[in-house]
Amino acid sequence: MCLAIPAQILALDEGTDQAVVSLGGVKKPISLALVEDAAVGDYVLVHVGYALNKVSPEEAARTLALIQAAGALDAAAVDGDVPTGEASR
């Protein structure tokens, strides 16, 4: 089974198709080679260091809430990254 987790883009390096994303305050470099038109502030689904596609902030909040409900992510990590606050419901 594979798992892709939503993360927000913090910075872009357009020359290398790389970005820095954040999830729960953890910053990680990822590849944007598979995603077009990504911008700072966008949410992307990340799997093994690659962004697979963009998702809306609402979809990111729903997905992070489900992961949290399953016990795989703590509430502080979710609430800290999703500006809508939906993840804490």
N, C-alpha and C positions, 0 to 999 in steps of 0.2 A: 504494500500500500504506500502511496506517495502522499505527501502533505505539502501544500503551498500555503504560506502565511502572508496576509496583507501587511505591507510596510509602507511608510511614507517616505518619499524621496526628499532628502535634505539638500543635496548638491549634485550637480551634473558635471561630467567631463565629456563634452560632446566629441572631442577629438578621438576618444578611445571607446565610446559607447559604454562608459562606466558611470555609476552613480553611487552615492552613499545614502543608505536608507536607515530608518530608525524603527525599532520595535521595542517598547518597554525601556527606552533610554539606551539600548544597545545600538551602537552604530556599526554598520557593516558595509563594505564595498560589494557591489553586485554588478553584473553585466546587464546592459539594456539592449543587447544585440537582437533580441527577439521582439522588442516593443518599439513601435514608432510613436513619435510625437509625445514622448514623456517629458514632463516639466517638474520643476521643484514644486512640492506641495501635492503632487499626484500620489495616489495609492496604487501600488502594484502588488501582484501575487508573486512571491519569491519562493523558488524551489532550488535547492543546491547551488545558490549563488547566482541564479538567473531570474530576471523578471520575466514572467510568462505572459502577462497581459495587465492592462490597467483595470482598476475597479473604482466604483464611486466611493466616496467617504461613507455613505450609508451601508453599502455592501461590505466595506472593510469593517465597520462597527458590528454588523450582524455576524460576520465570520469570526471576529475576535471574541465576541460574546459567546458563541458556540464553543470555541476552543477553551475559553475560560470555564464554561459550565462543565466541560468534560474533565476539568482539573489539570489541563496541560499548560495553563498560563495564569499568573496571578493577577488579581484585579487591579493592582497599582500599575502594572505594565499596560493593561488595556486602557484604563482611564487616562493614563498619561499620554497616549498617542492618538486617541480618537477624539477630535474636537467636538463632536456632536453630543457626547456623553451617553449615547445609546448603549454603549458596551456595559455600563454599570447596571442596566436594568435586568 
